C-alpha cells in the first residue's frame, strides 16, 4: 500500500501532469481551424461533424511534430518536467523519427485532455461533497447530472476518495508519458548506431593522440636529458660541442611543445591548430638530434623518403622516433644500425642496437607502453611487426608497412 501511495508524494508526478495538461491547453488554438470543415458541412449529422473535427484536430497537432524545433523543445521539456534523461536530437533525422514526434504529440495532447477532464471532475467532487455534510445531505451536480448520497455522513470519505483518485490520475498520466518518452523522443536505432560510431571514432582519436604524445614527449625528454649531460661534461673542454647540444635541446623541446599544444587542444575539444605532420622526410633532423645526444647512428637509406606520403610516412617517422629512443635509452653504446627501404608497395624499417649491462635504462625508466603501442600502430596499418633479441647482446626492431594503406 505504501508503495502505491509513494508516487502521489513525488513532485515529479505533478510536474509531469502539468506537462500533459499544458500540452492540452497549447492545442486549443488549433480547434477553430479543426472545426472549420465541420462548420462548412452543416448538413452532416452532429456525430459526423464531431468526428471530423477531432480528426482534423489530430492531423493539425501531429503536423506540428514535423518541425525540427518542435522535437528539440519537447525533449527539453521532458528532461526538465519528467526527469527522463533524453539526449539532444541528432542534426539529421530519418523518416521514422519524423513519424515518432507526431505520435508523441498526439499521445501527449490526448492524455492531457483525458487526464484533465477526469482529474478535474474528481477534484470538483472531492471539494463540493463535504459542503452537504453540515445539513445532513450531500449532492453533486455536474453538467446537468446530479447524484445524492443517502447518508450525508459518507460525504467526507467519498470526497477523500475522489481527491486520491484525482491524484492517482495525475500519477497515471505521468507514468505513461515517462514510459513513452524514450520510445518516441529518444534516439532511434540509426541515431544510436551513429552515436556509437562517433564514440568509437573519438576513442580511436584519443588513443592516437596518446600514442603521438608518448612518442614525441618520450623521445624529447630522453634525448634532451642525454644532451644536457653531454653538454655538462664537455662544457669546459669543448664549448662548441656544448653549445651545439644546447641548440639541439632547444629545437627538440620546441617541436615537442608543438605536439603537446596540439594534443591538449584536441583533448579539450577545442579547435586545435594544424596537427604536426612530421613524416619520413624529417628523418635527417631526427638523426641530427640523436647525434647531438651522443648516439652513433649508421643509416642505410634505400629509395626516396620524400616520395612516401600520407599515413605510412607519418607512422614510419613515429616508429623510427620511438625505436631510436629505445635504442638510446636501453643501448650500451656502439653504433645503432638503421635501415630504411622505401619501395613502391611498402616501406621497411629496421633498427639494431647493442644491449646488456651498463645501459641507460636505469636513468630513464620506461612506462612499458612503447613497444605495445608500436605493435598496435603497425597492426592498424595492416603491417608486419617484429621485435626481440638478434643474437647475443643485440636487439632488433623490424617493421614493414604497406604503402597501399596511405590516406
SETOR-878816 format. One line per 8 residues: for each residue x negated, y negated, z of N, C-alpha, C, O. Coordinates in pm, whole numbers. Each point is the difference from the previous one (the first is absolute). Layout:
# SETOR-878816
X/Y/Z/X/Y/Z/X/Y/Z/X/Y/Z  ...
END
This chain:
# SETOR-878816
-84/121/0/84/-121/0/-87/-126/0/28/-97/-70  -137/101/152/-91/-115/6/-65/-24/-136/-18/-114/-41  -16/223/-28/-59/-14/-132/96/-64/-97/-43/-75/-88  174/102/101/97/-61/-88/22/-147/29/32/-77/-91  -50/35/216/18/-140/36/-124/-82/-32/10/-121/-23  -125/185/22/-127/-72/-18/-2/-90/-124/-49/-112/10  101/156/-128/-2/-91/-116/81/-128/22/-29/-103/-59  133/112/148/82/-119/25/-73/-105/80/44/-115/7
-155/151/55/-76/-93/83/-119/-61/-72/-72/-80/58  51/117/-183/-112/-51/-76/39/-124/-78/108/-5/-60  -196/-95/62/27/-120/-78/-2/26/-149/71/-67/-75  -154/164/30/-8/28/-143/132/53/-55/28/-14/-120  55/74/207/131/47/-47/84/-116/-50/67/11/-103  -71/-121/173/86/-113/-34/-64/-91/-104/71/-67/-74  -204/63/68/-62/-73/-112/24/73/-132/15/-62/-104  -11/197/111/32/76/-121/144/-22/-42/28/-14/-119
65/11/217/139/-28/-33/15/-142/-55/79/-24/-91  -156/-70/148/3/-137/-52/-46/-4/-145/55/-76/-80  -155/156/45/-44/8/-139/112/49/-89/21/-54/-109  52/156/152/110/54/-80/112/-101/-15/52/-20/-110  -14/-43/220/111/-96/-6/-41/-124/-79/82/-60/-69  -210/22/79/-47/-113/-81/7/31/-148/33/-87/-81  -65/212/43/11/38/-140/144/-6/-49/26/-38/-114  69/78/202/141/-8/-38/43/-144/-23/68/-30/-98
-109/-60/187/36/-141/-16/-66/-60/-125/60/-82/-68  -182/124/41/-70/-54/-118/67/40/-130/-20/-66/-103  98/173/105/68/42/-123/131/-74/-25/59/14/-106  -13/-94/203/128/-70/-16/2/-96/-118/102/-7/-69  -211/-70/41/6/-91/-116/25/71/-133/42/-63/-96  -67/193/90/24/73/-124/146/42/-16/41/41/-108  37/-50/217/139/47/-5/85/-77/-101/76/63/-74  -82/-198/68/81/-68/-102/-32/44/-142/90/14/-83
-220/9/53/-35/48/-134/55/140/-24/47/31/-109  -54/54/215/52/136/-16/151/2/-18/53/88/-67  16/-185/125/147/-3/-9/48/-59/-132/118/13/-33  -205/-78/-42/44/-66/-124/64/97/-100/106/-32/-53  -166/150/24/67/90/-96/138/43/47/92/12/-81  -74/13/210/130/41/51/103/-113/-13/116/25/-31  -161/-149/55/93/-113/-12/43/-21/-146/112/-44/-26  -202/75/-66/37/-12/-141/95/110/-44/78/-18/-94
-84/132/163/88/113/-34/115/3/101/7/88/86  83/-186/-98/107/-17/99/106/110/-9/70/26/99  -57/37/-214/105/101/-14/-38/134/62/85/88/13  -211/-72/26/-43/128/57/55/16/140/21/-99/70  1/223/-27/46/23/138/-104/-52/100/-118/-14/-31  166/-12/152/-88/-56/103/-115/96/31/-113/-45/19  140/175/-14/-106/96/32/-108/-1/-107/-119/10/30  161/-22/-158/-97/-5/-110/-85/-128/10/-121/4/-21
186/-116/53/-74/-124/15/-101/9/114/-112/-51/-11  153/115/121/-90/13/114/-122/87/-35/-113/-35/32  138/148/-99/-110/88/-38/-92/-69/-100/-122/12/10  180/-85/-106/-81/-72/-99/-88/-105/68/-117/-16/-34  175/-55/131/-77/-102/72/-116/62/75/-112/-52/-1  138/164/68/-107/66/76/-110/52/-92/-119/-8/34  158/62/-150/-101/51/-93/-88/-113/-54/-122/13/-5  186/-125/-37/-79/-113/-50/-88/-57/111/-113/-41/-25
167/38/147/-78/-49/114/-124/88/21/-110/-51/23  128/183/-29/-113/92/17/-104/-20/-110/-121/4/27  167/-26/-152/-94/-22/-110/-80/-127/23/-121/-2/-23  186/-105/68/-70/-126/25/-101/14/113/-111/-52/-7  152/122/114/-92/20/112/-120/82/-44/-114/-32/34  139/139/-110/-111/83/-46/-91/-74/-95/-120/26/-2  175/-117/-79/-81/-74/-97/-104/-87/70/-107/-27/-55  138/-18/177/-98/-82/75/-126/79/30/-108/-58/15
120/191/-5/-116/82/32/-97/17/-115/-109/53/19  147/-98/-140/-91/13/-113/-110/-105/4/-103/16/-66  123/-122/142/-103/-104/11/-114/49/89/25/59/105  -150/-83/-146/-116/47/75/-7/-68/136/-44/60/98  87/-188/-91/-4/-74/126/95/61/102/-30/1/119  145/50/-166/97/57/93/-60/115/78/20/10/121  -94/76/-189/-60/115/69/-101/-46/106/-5/57/109  -75/-159/-142/-98/-49/96/69/-59/123/-43/22/113
151/-99/-135/75/-58/112/61/109/87/-4/-8/123  61/108/-186/63/109/74/-102/78/81/26/36/116  -143/-8/-175/-104/74/73/-44/-79/123/-17/57/108  -2/-189/-124/-38/-83/115/106/-1/107/-32/7/119  161/-17/-158/109/0/99/10/133/73/23/3/120  -40/107/-193/7/132/61/-114/21/100/19/55/108  -138/-101/-146/-114/13/91/25/-77/129/-32/48/109  88/-167/-121/16/-88/117/119/41/87/-12/3/122
126/29/-184/123/24/76/24/148/31/60/32/102  -108/57/-188/17/143/26/-124/64/60/8/110/56  -122/-176/-67/-123/57/53/-53/117/-81/-76/82/52  115/-73/-179/-49/107/-88/-127/-48/-68/3/-102/-69  -117/172/85/-127/-48/-56/-11/26/-150/-69/93/-42  137/-174/-37/-6/16/-146/-116/-82/-57/-21/-113/43  -54/168/-138/-105/-79/-66/61/-98/-98/116/15/-41  -194/-115/2/47/-95/-101/19/72/-133/-76/91/-33
177/-131/-43/22/66/-130/-119/-21/-92/-68/-102/6  44/200/-91/-108/-11/-97/34/-105/-104/117/-35/-19  -221/-15/-48/20/-107/-98/90/47/-115/88/-74/-44  -110/195/-4/81/54/-109/86/115/50/-49/86/74  176/-83/-113/88/104/49/56/76/-118/26/-55/-107  -8/185/130/60/85/-103/152/-18/2/53/-68/88  16/131/-185/144/-12/-5/69/56/122/105/-51/40  -161/156/20/61/58/119/5/-100/113/97/-2/75
-200/-83/-60/-2/-101/105/106/-106/-26/61/-51/94  -38/18/-221/104/-96/-32/139/54/32/91/-77/28  -75/206/-32/129/59/36/15/14/151/111/-6/52  -221/25/18/10/20/144/37/-128/73/71/6/101  -117/-121/-148/34/-124/68/149/-31/-9/59/-34/103  7/43/-220/146/-18/-1/73/101/89/100/-34/63  -150/158/-59/64/99/87/-8/-43/147/95/16/75  -212/-73/-35/-12/-49/137/97/-115/26/64/-5/104
-54/-88/-199/90/-114/20/145/46/14/73/-52/85  -30/148/-166/138/50/11/23/67/135/103/-21/64  -200/102/-20/12/63/131/-2/-105/111/78/8/95  -167/-105/-109/-14/-106/99/130/-79/16/50/-17/111  4/-29/-223/123/-80/4/119/84/43/82/-45/80  -72/168/-133/112/86/39/1/31/149/103/-11/65  -218/51/-11/-8/26/144/28/-126/80/62/6/106  -108/-121/-159/25/-125/72/148/-30/14/45/-37/108
30/54/-217/144/-28/7/73/103/86/84/-37/82  -114/164/-101/67/103/81/-34/-18/147/89/3/86  -219/-21/-56/-39/-17/139/59/-124/62/41/2/116  -37/-112/-193/56/-125/54/149/15/30/47/-46/104  27/110/-194/143/16/22/30/93/118/81/-32/86  -150/147/-83/27/96/107/-45/-56/135/76/4/97  -197/-56/-90/-49/-54/126/81/-122/42/26/-20/119  15/-63/-217/80/-117/34/134/38/61/42/-57/100
25/154/-162/129/45/55/-17/56/141/78/-32/89  -179/114/-71/-21/60/133/-36/-106/104/45/9/115  -124/-107/-151/-34/-106/95/122/-85/34/21/-36/116  59/5/-216/123/-76/27/90/79/95/59/-56/92  -48/188/-117/82/83/89/-58/1/141/73/-10/98  -204/24/-88/-62/4/132/14/-128/77/6/1/123  1/-115/-195/13/-129/70/145/-31/33/27/-58/105  66/94/-192/140/-39/19/78/94/91/94/-44/66
-131/171/-61/78/94/82/2/-35/148/108/7/59  -216/-44/6/6/-30/144/90/-117/34/39/-13/116  -3/-75/-213/87/-113/30/138/44/44/66/-73/76  -18/188/-121/132/48/40/0/74/131/107/43/45  -223/-26/20/-6/79/124/64/-75/116/48/63/94  -46/-199/-98/52/-79/112/151/13/13/52/-1/112  19/12/-223/147/13/9/45/145/-12/119/27/-18  -212/65/26/36/143/3/24/61/-134/47/114/-9
-77/-185/-97/17/56/-134/-117/-42/-86/-69/-98/30  48/170/-134/-109/-32/-92/46/26/-141/52/108/-31  -71/-207/-55/42/13/-140/-105/-61/-90/-57/-106/30  31/173/-139/-96/-47/-99/73/-20/-131/69/90/-48  -86/-209/-11/61/-31/-129/-110/-46/-94/-80/-87/34  79/146/-153/-103/-33/-97/53/24/-139/43/111/-33  -45/-218/-51/44/10/-139/141/58/-11/28/83/-87  61/-128/176/138/47/-4/24/134/65/113/47/9
-220/17/36/13/131/67/-17/-21/149/-87/-77/43  169/143/37/-7/-16/145/7/136/66/60/94/-52  -123/-87/168/2/121/81/8/-41/146/-67/-93/43  149/163/32/20/-32/141/-38/122/83/39/112/-31  -116/-135/136/-33/106/93/111/17/102/49/-98/56  -11/220/-34/110/25/93/-33/-48/141/87/-50/72  -208/65/-33/-44/-40/133/-110/-102/-16/-108/33/-51  133/-157/95/-99/-105/-15/-129/31/72/-104/-59/-33
106/148/130/-122/32/74/-104/68/-85/-118/3/37  158/51/-152/-95/66/-89/-72/-99/-92/-89/39/-75  128/-166/81/-55/-96/-95/-151/-20/18/-73/-14/-98  27/14/223/-144/-21/23/-85/116/-52/-98/-24/-71  133/149/104/-80/109/-58/4/3/-153/-102/25/-64  220/-53/6/9/-2/-145/-83/-114/-58/-64/16/-103  66/-132/171/-78/-115/-47/-150/31/2/-72/-30/-95  27/92/204/-141/37/9/-36/100/-111/-106/-9/-61
197/104/37/-25/97/-106/-8/-66/-136/-82/38/-82  167/-140/57/-4/-70/-130/-131/-75/-17/-59/1/-108  14/-66/216/-127/-73/-9/-115/96/-25/-88/-28/-82  87/142/152/-107/98/-22/4/55/-142/-105/22/-60  224/0/7/10/48/-138/-50/-105/-99/-62/34/-101  91/-162/130/-49/-107/-87/-153/-2/0/-63/-16/-104  5/31/224/-146/3/8/-56/124/-68/-105/-5/-64  175/117/77/-44/122/-68/7/-17/-152/-82/55/-73
181/-131/26/8/-28/-143/-121/-79/-48/-52/25/-108  7/-122/190/-121/-74/-35/-121/94/-8/-82/-10/-91  74/102/190/-112/95/0/6/91/-122/-104/33/-57  226/9/18/13/88/-117/-42/-72/-128/-71/56/-83  115/-181/68/-37/-77/-119/-152/-17/-7/-60/19/-105  -1/-55/219/-145/-18/3/-72/130/-30/-99/2/-73  150/110/129/-64/129/-25/2/40/-146/-99/51/-52  212/-75/-16/10/34/-142/-95/-87/-82/-67/51/-90
61/-180/119/-90/-88/-74/-146/37/25/-81/-1/-93  49/35/219/-140/37/30/-38/131/-71/-114/16/-42  210/75/28/-27/126/-71/-15/-24/-149/-85/62/-65  168/-151/8/0/-19/-145/-110/-94/-48/-38/6/-117  -15/-91/205/-98/-100/-43/-124/63/-64/-38/-44/-109  -27/145/169/-117/59/-67/34/65/-133/-84/2/-91  206/53/77/38/68/-123/26/-98/-114/-37/27/-115  100/-140/147/43/-92/-105/-91/-122/-15/-8/-58/-108
-61/18/216/-88/-117/-7/-147/37/16/-87/-83/-24  59/206/65/-138/42/17/-67/28/-134/66/-6/-104  -194/35/106/-72/26/-126/52/126/-68/32/100/65  -24/-106/-196/42/116/-77/-116/98/-13/-111/-27/46  138/140/-108/-107/98/-21/-112/-59/-85/-118/23/28  155/-99/-131/-103/-62/-85/-81/-102/78/-122/-8/-16  190/-71/102/-71/-98/81/-94/67/100/-112/-46/22  159/156/39/-86/70/96/-123/58/-69/-110/-1/56
129/51/-177/-116/50/-75/-96/-114/-34/-121/15/9  177/-129/-48/-85/-115/-32/-75/-49/123/-118/-36/-8  186/35/124/-65/-42/123/-110/97/40/-106/-40/47  134/170/-64/-103/100/33/-120/-14/-93/-115/11/44  141/-37/-172/-111/-19/-94/-80/-126/35/-122/-1/-12  192/-105/54/-71/-122/38/-83/21/125/-112/-50/9  166/123/89/-78/30/121/-123/85/-35/-108/-22/55  125/117/-146/-114/83/-41/-104/-84/-72/-120/19/19
166/-114/-102/-94/-86/-70/-77/-88/98/-122/-17/-13  193/-39/111/-67/-86/99/-99/81/83/-109/-49/31  147/172/5/-92/84/77/-124/33/-81/-112/-4/52  131/37/-180/-116/29/-85/-89/-123/-16/-122/12/0  185/-130/-12/-78/-122/-13/-79/-29/127/-116/-42/-7  178/64/123/-72/-23/125/-113/101/19/-107/-35/51  129/158/-93/-108/98/8/-115/-40/-93/-117/14/35  152/-64/-154/-105/-44/-91/-77/-117/59/-123/-6/-10
196/-87/74/-68/-114/61/-89/44/115/-108/-55/21  154/157/54/-84/51/109/-130/60/-55/-107/-19/57  118/92/-169/-120/55/-63/-93/-112/-46/-122/5/21  181/-109/-84/-82/-110/-49/-71/-69/116/-118/-33/-8  192/10/117/-60/-68/115/-111/84/62/-105/-52/37  130/183/-26/-101/88/58/-126/0/-86/-111/-10/52  129/22/-184/-116/7/-89/-80/-130/3/-122/1/12  194/-114/-25/-69/-128/-12/-64/-43/132/-119/-31/4
198/29/103/-53/-48/128/-104/97/56/-101/-43/55  126/173/-68/-96/97/50/-135/-13/-70/-105/1/64  110/-15/-196/-126/-16/-74/-71/-130/41/-121/0/22  198/-109/-12/-62/-129/30/-64/-1/138/-112/-48/17  183/102/82/-56/-1/135/-125/86/10/-98/-37/65  101/153/-132/-119/86/3/-118/-69/-68/-109/-6/56  132/-45/-176/-109/-63/-73/-50/-126/71/-121/-24/8  216/-57/45/-41/-123/66/-81/28/125/-96/-72/29
133/174/46/-74/33/122/-142/45/-33/-97/-41/65  85/126/-168/-134/46/-39/-81/-117/-56/-119/-12/30  182/-73/-109/-72/-114/-56/-46/-96/110/-110/-54/-7  195/34/108/-40/-87/111/-119/59/75/-90/-73/42  89/206/-24/-114/64/67/-127/-14/-83/-108/-25/54  121/42/-186/-116/-16/-86/-51/-143/5/-121/-23/8  213/-74/-13/-42/-140/4/-72/-32/130/-98/-74/1  147/131/109/-66/-25/128/-140/57/6/-89/-58/63
69/173/-128/-132/64/5/-102/-71/-88/-119/-3/34  163/-54/-146/-96/-60/-94/3/-152/4/-61/-66/-85  131/10/182/16/-145/4/-134/-72/5/-20/-101/-68  -72/153/148/-131/-66/14/-96/42/-110/-73/-84/-54  73/213/19/-97/50/-97/38/-36/-144/-87/-29/-82  218/29/52/42/-25/-139/128/-84/2/109/53/-18  -121/-184/40/119/-86/7/86/6/-126/123/-10/9  -185/26/-124/79/6/-124/93/120/0/116/-12/-39
-165/128/82/85/119/7/111/-19/102/113/45/-21  -147/-112/132/103/-26/102/110/-90/-56/119/24/22  -161/-130/-95/100/-89/-59/87/74/-103/120/-24/-8  -180/113/-68/77/77/-98/102/90/69/113/14/-46  -154/46/158/94/85/75/115/-82/56/115/45/-2  -145/-166/52/107/-84/54/95/-46/-110/121/-7/21  -176/-24/-141/88/-37/-112/90/117/-39/117/-19/-32  -173/139/36/82/117/-33/111/19/102/112/36/-36
-142/-60/165/103/9/104/111/-101/-27/119/31/12  -159/-153/-49/99/-104/-29/90/40/-116/122/-16/8  -180/67/-116/79/37/-117/95/116/29/116/-3/-39  -168/105/109/84/117/27/112/-33/97/113/47/-17  -143/-129/119/106/-35/95/104/-90/-65/118/8/34  -160/-96/-127/98/-84/-69/95/87/-84/120/-25/-2  -174/124/-64/86/91/-78/94/78/90/116/23/-34  -167/20/152/85/74/92/111/-88/55/112/47/21
-142/-176/3/104/-92/48/110/-18/-105/117/-13/36  -152/12/-163/101/-8/-106/91/123/4/122/-11/-10  -184/127/25/80/122/10/91/-5/122/118/35/-9  -173/-78/123/78/-4/124/115/-98/-12/110/28/47  -133/-144/-107/105/-100/-16/114/54/-85/117/-23/29  -152/94/-136/103/57/-87/81/107/73/123/1/-9  -191/88/81/70/109/69/91/-55/109/114/45/13  -163/-141/65/83/-55/107/121/-74/-56/108/5/58
-126/-74/-170/114/-66/-63/105/99/-45/120/-26/16  -162/138/-72/95/102/-45/70/65/118/121/26/-6  -194/1/116/61/63/115/99/-93/69/96/47/61  -119/-178/-71/96/-95/58/116/-26/-94/88/-80/31  -86/147/-146/104/-16/-101/6/-143/-50/107/-50/-33  -223/-16/29/-8/-131/-60/-29/17/-149/-11/112/-51  -2/-224/-17/-41/5/-140/-152/-3/-3/-60/-107/12  -4/222/-27/-146/0/3/-58/-59/-127/68/-11/-103
-194/-28/112/-69/-48/-118/-31/116/-93/47/112/19  -124/-141/-118/-39/105/-94/-82/106/71/-96/-31/69  135/156/-87/-70/109/68/-144/9/-51/-24/-10/-120  -71/30/210/-139/18/-44/-7/120/-95/34/112/36  -79/-138/-157/-1/104/-104/-143/39/-32/-46/-21/-112  -24/77/208/-137/44/-24/4/133/-74/72/93/38  -149/-87/-143/0/118/-86/-141/55/-11/-94/-47/64  82/149/-147/-131/63/-18/-101/-98/-61/-121/21/12
170/-126/-77/-91/-100/-55/-73/-77/110/-103/-61/-26  156/62/151/-63/-68/112/-101/89/72/-49/-36/107  17/153/-166/-93/91/66/-139/-61/21/-58/23/106  1/-101/-200/-132/-58/26/-4/-87/125/-97/3/76  201/-80/-54/5/-84/122/1/87/125/-68/-32/98  144/143/-101/5/91/115/-139/61/25/-43/8/115  -26/34/-221/-133/59/16/-100/-102/53/-90/35/77  105/-160/-118/-91/-103/49/17/-23/149/-99/-18/72
222/19/-25/23/-16/144/-61/117/77/-57/-19/108  68/139/-164/-57/117/68/-153/-10/5/-62/40/99  2/-91/-205/-147/-13/0/-45/-101/105/-104/19/64  183/-125/-45/-34/-97/104/13/62/139/-64/-44/95  148/148/-85/14/69/129/-110/102/23/-2/67/103  -88/-54/-197/-111/92/16/20/134/-67/-86/87/13  195/-68/-82/25/128/-65/-75/7/-133/-18/-101/-68  -24/218/35/-66/26/-128/97/81/-84/23/118/27
33/-180/-128/100/65/-85/-61/23/-137/-56/-91/-61  68/213/14/-49/37/-133/120/28/-91/48/113/-6  0/-216/-64/121/18/-83/-30/63/-135/-106/-22/-58  198/100/11/-3/58/-134/135/-29/-64/100/62/34  -99/-156/-125/125/-46/-60/10/49/-143/-93/-15/-79  208/73/46/27/48/-135/131/-62/-47/100/5/72  -101/-62/-188/120/-66/-49/3/-145/45/-90/-47/69  196/-22/-109/15/-142/30/109/-17/106/118/17/-31
-155/-50/155/103/-17/104/101/-109/-34/115/8/44  -155/-109/-120/93/-109/-32/116/47/-88/104/-65/-4  -122/178/-67/108/51/-84/108/72/81/111/21/-49  -144/16/170/97/68/85/83/-106/72/-55/-85/70  187/89/-88/87/-102/56/112/65/81/20/122/-2  53/-207/71/119/45/70/-31/73/129/-105/-21/62  198/107/-23/-9/70/128/-124/86/14/-62/-4/106  21/84/-207/-121/81/17/-124/-83/29/-85/41/79
73/-159/-143/-117/-84/23/-1/-55/143/-103/-1/66  220/-45/-19/8/-52/137/-24/112/101/-72/-19/98  132/136/-123/-19/111/92/-145/47/1/-53/34/106  -12/-32/-223/-139/44/-5/-90/-93/82/-91/47/69  117/-176/-76/-79/-96/79/17/27/150/-99/5/74  225/13/-29/24/24/142/-60/133/45/-50/11/112  55/89/-197/-59/130/36/-150/-12/14/-58/53/95  -6/-122/-189/-144/-19/10/-36/-85/121/-100/25/67
182/-125/-39/-26/-86/117/4/82/128/-88/-13/85  192/97/-70/10/83/120/-110/106/4/-60/23/105  33/41/-220/-102/104/-2/-139/-53/30/-75/62/74  39/-177/-131/-131/-60/26/-11/-51/144/-106/8/62  218/-59/-7/0/-42/141/-24/120/90/-76/-9/97  140/121/-127/-22/121/79/-146/46/-11/-60/43/98  5/-51/-218/-141/39/-18/-91/-92/80/-100/45/57  133/-173/-53/-81/-96/77/16/25/149/-96/-13/77
218/48/-36/27/19/143/-59/131/51/-60/4/108  79/102/-184/-37/134/49/-132/53/-56/-48/104/43  -11/-176/-138/-124/48/-59/-119/-22/93/9/-73/100  -120/137/-133/-123/-9/82/-113/-62/-82/-117/29/24  152/-113/-118/-103/-61/-83/-20/79/-128/65/101/-23  -154/-150/-57/-21/66/-128/97/-55/-102/95/-70/36  -116/98/-160/85/-55/-105/141/61/2/20/116/36  75/-199/-77/138/46/-20/21/15/-150/-7/-97/-75
33/219/33/18/27/-143/145/-32/-38/94/53/59  -78/-140/-157/133/-42/-44/12/27/-150/-86/-40/-78  194/108/40/26/27/-141/141/-44/-34/97/40/65  -86/-123/-168/131/-46/-50/3/27/-149/-81/-53/-76  176/136/34/13/36/-142/140/-38/-47/99/58/44  -93/-155/-133/129/-47/-54/18/59/-138/-81/-25/-90  186/104/72/32/60/-129/138/-46/-44/66/-76/70  -25/122/-187/128/-43/-55/118/55/79/105/-63/7
-123/182/54/113/64/67/-14/4/152/97/33/69  -215/-66/-15/-18/10/145/-123/-79/41/-84/-35/-82  78/7/212/-119/-61/59/-46/92/113/80/43/83  -208/-13/-81/-57/89/101/-92/-79/92/-83/-80/-46  98/103/175/-78/-68/103/-71/105/85/58/104/33  -182/-131/1/-76/96/80/-98/-78/87/-75/-84/-49  76/114/179/-92/-62/97/-65/112/80/70/86/56  -203/-86/-49/-74/99/77/-98/-75/91/-75/-85/-47
77/117/177/-91/-65/93/-51/102/101/59/106/18  -170/-140/48/-56/86/103/73/-20/131/42/-111/33  -26/219/43/63/-5/132/-87/75/99/-97/67/-38  132/-78/165/-74/71/102/-21/-87/122/57/-109/7  -137/155/89/-26/-79/120/-68/-133/-35/-80/-10/-93  117/-92/173/-60/-131/-20/82/-90/-90/-48/-107/-38  171/148/4/83/-87/-84/53/-115/82/-14/-3/123  75/-92/-191/55/-119/68/142/21/47/66/-96/39
-17/220/-43/141/24/35/30/-39/143/111/-44/30  -208/60/61/26/-36/138/24/-148/19/80/-41/85  -149/-42/-166/19/-144/9/127/-46/-70/52/-108/31  -1/186/-124/120/-37/-75/101/115/9/11/79/-94  61/-69/204/95/111/15/107/-4/-108/48/-107/-38  -13/224/-10/98/10/-109/138/30/57/14/67/102  88/-120/-171/138/27/41/45/138/-43/101/50/50  -171/13/-141/40/131/-50/104/-5/-109/49/104/-44
-12/-226/0/103/-11/-103/-58/-28/-138/75/-9/-97  -206/-4/86/-60/-36/-128/18/106/-106/61/-26/-104  -114/147/128/10/106/-100/144/44/-23/38/19/-116  46/-1/219/141/32/-28/69/-107/-83/82/31/-86  -115/-159/112/58/-106/-81/-44/7/-145/80/-22/-91  -209/53/70/-49/16/-137/69/117/-70/41/-11/-115  -28/122/187/65/118/-60/144/-30/-38/48/44/-105  22/-119/190/139/-35/-32/7/-94/-119/87/15/-87
-177/-112/82/-3/-92/-113/-22/76/-131/68/-26/-99  -164/120/99/-30/78/-121/119/88/-36/33/14/-118  30/46/218/114/88/-28/114/-77/-65/64/51/-92  -37/-174/139/108/-79/-59/-28/-35/-145/92/-24/-78  -220/20/41/-37/-28/-139/-20/127/-82/-49/-5/-113  86/120/172/-11/130/-69/-145/32/-35/-28/60/-103  -63/-100/190/-141/26/-24/-51/120/79/77/72/63  -208/-53/-68/-66/111/70/-96/-58/103/-72/-95/-29
73/152/150/-80/-54/110/-77/114/65/57/103/35  -187/-124/-18/-85/96/71/-91/-76/95/-54/-106/-35  37/160/156/-88/-64/98/-51/108/93/76/82/51  -210/-82/-28/-56/99/89/-150/11/-15/-60/-75/-78  -3/166/153/-147/16/-8/-43/41/-140/69/72/-71  -187/-122/34/-58/32/-131/-144/45/23/-96/-70/-33  84/188/90/-133/48/36/-38/-46/140/81/-61/69  -206/89/-28/-42/-38/135/-14/-151/15/-69/-66/-78
137/12/180/-9/-141/36/34/-93/-115/-63/-104/-19  163/143/-56/49/-86/-109/153/5/-2/61/103/29  -4/-216/-63/146/-10/-7/39/-52/-137/-62/-92/-54  167/152/-1/42/-35/-136/147/-39/1/84/65/63  -55/-170/-136/138/-43/-26/18/-5/-150/-72/-72/-70  168/147/19/25/6/-144/148/-23/-27/86/62/64  -56/-151/-158/139/-36/-33/11/-9/-151/-89/-50/-68  201/100/18/32/-15/-143/140/-57/-11/96/60/49
-83/-176/-115/128/-67/-16/38/1/-147/-79/-43/-85  200/90/51/44/-4/-140/34/-142/-41/64/-73/76  -105/33/-191/26/-136/-48/144/-16/-46/52/-111/-3  12/220/-32/138/-10/-51/97/-51/106/112/-37/-33  -154/35/164/89/-47/106/-9/-150/18/60/-52/93  -131/-19/-178/-17/-142/18/132/-71/-16/87/41/-77  -74/-153/153/124/-80/-3/-34/-146/-24/90/-84/-6
END
